Amino acid sequence: MKVNNTVSNLPVGAATRLAFTVHNLGGDDTFQILAADNRGFISSVQPSLVTLASGAEVESMWMSPFR
């Protein structure tokens, strides 16, 4: 997994999107993508379930509404 963007400002009341690339280093499989943080900011992950061939990758967006 690698981070595709960084966030320097977290505006109150606005959704912030964080993009990550998930790369399958093993065999073909289906993966559930989960995200968590110690403050409960992450509200969703899209896609949350991906099927990847060996060596394939997918971008995952983690949404977080900051209050």
C-alpha positions in Angstrom: 0.0 0.0 0.0 1.3 3.5 -0.8 -0.1 6.9 -0.2 -1.1 8.8 -3.3 -1.7 12.2 -1.7 -1.0 14.0 1.5 -3.2 16.4 3.5 -1.8 19.5 4.9 -5.1 21.1 6.0 -8.2 19.5 7.5 -11.1 21.9 7.2 -13.8 21.6 9.8 -17.1 20.3 8.4 -15.6 19.3 5.1 -15.0 15.8 3.8 -11.3 15.0 3.1 -10.3 12.2 0.7 -7.1 10.3 1.1 -6.0 8.1 -1.8 -4.0 4.9 -1.4 -2.8 2.3 -3.9 -3.2 -1.3 -2.9 -0.8 -3.6 -4.7 -1.2 -7.4 -4.6 2.2 -9.1 -4.2 0.6 -12.6 -3.8 -1.6 -14.8 -5.8 -5.0 -13.8 -7.3 -7.5 -13.2 -4.5 -10.3 -11.0 -3.2 -9.4 -8.5 -0.4 -11.4 -6.5 2.1 -10.0 -3.1 2.6 -10.4 -1.7 6.1 -9.3 1.6 7.5 -9.3 3.0 11.1 -7.7 5.7 13.1 -7.4 6.4 16.8 -9.9 9.4 16.6 -12.7 7.9 14.6 -12.3 10.2 11.6 -12.6 7.7 8.8 -16.2 7.3 7.7 -15.9 5.1 4.6 -13.6 3.2 2.3 -14.3 2.9 -1.4 -14.0 0.2 -2.8 -14.1 -1.8 0.4 -13.9 -5.2 -1.5 -11.5 -5.8 -4.4 -10.5 -8.7 -6.5 -6.9 -8.4 -7.7 -4.8 -10.6 -9.9 -1.2 -11.3 -8.9 0.7 -8.0 -9.4 -2.4 -5.9 -10.0 -3.2 -2.7 -8.1 -6.2 -0.6 -7.3 -6.7 2.9 -5.9 -8.7 3.1 -2.7 -10.3 6.3 -1.3 -10.7 6.8 2.4 -13.3 9.4 3.3 -13.1 11.4 6.5 -15.5 14.2 7.5 -13.7 16.4 10.0 -15.9 18.0 12.6 
